[in-house]
Amino acid sequence: MKTPPKIVSENRNRLLPDSNIYGLLMADQELHKMHQKLEENNSMICIYGFDVIRKELKKAPRKVIQGVNIQASLLHAYESFVKKEYVSSKKFEELAGEYYKTYSSLGGNFPKEKLLNDFLIVACASVKSINIVVSEDNATMCSELSKKAYTMVNKARSIPLPLFIGYKEFKIAILGRGFSNPIINSSNKLWVFLSLLNIFPLVLPFLHHTTIYHQVLFKYFVPNNTEVQTQG
């Protein structure tokens, strides 16, 4: 079994969770326990936010499904965990542009508009010396090609590169023990849809058939039953 990276050190760890992490937090039965632990251990771990991430969360549907306000719940999770929010700047944009230029030169083929927010998040963490980025976006932000681009650009600029961890390591760092995973390895562009497949069995225990959750979510997230809407 692979040992998760040890992220707790003598210094306070500064973490920047990606937008997909808030979908997973919303789906986690131990959300309130994690928040309580963070409050107790705020000298060891501090969660930072980024206006780009907040804007992504605001793109979630303003639907109230069986009493759950999707957008409001995601924003509440964000606001509850984040201690300080950074705002995008020209410096972040320039660094993100360098990431994309290097990524493309290495053979990356995702268009810039698909990667821009991911690269801005990493740029924010790099410039602000946030030592850990938390994400389950293994297709774009945390792909090997993207990480190679970050490494090359940051090394050339003498900027420390943040450590990338997933939700599992994030939760272990907070609670200090093993746990039952919520949905992980979800695509950044499907995080709301996938997370909610796990949320509904938790918040609607009176419903006994999983197909009901799938039908409700499909109705709201798959227009005309053709394709899942993506979050930029």
Secondary structure, 3 states (H helix, E strand, C coil): CCCCCCCCCCCCEEEEECHHHHHHHHCCCCHHHHHHHHHHCCCCEEEEEEHHHHHHHHCCCCCEECCEEHHHHHHHHHHHHCCEEECCCHHHHHHHHHHHHHHHHCCCCCCHHHHHHHHHHHHHHHHCCCCEEECCCCCCCCCHHHHHHHHHHHHHCCCCCCEEECHHHHHHHHHCCCCCCCCCCCCHHHHHHHHHHHHHHHHCCCCCCHHHHHHHHHHHHCHHHCCCCCCC
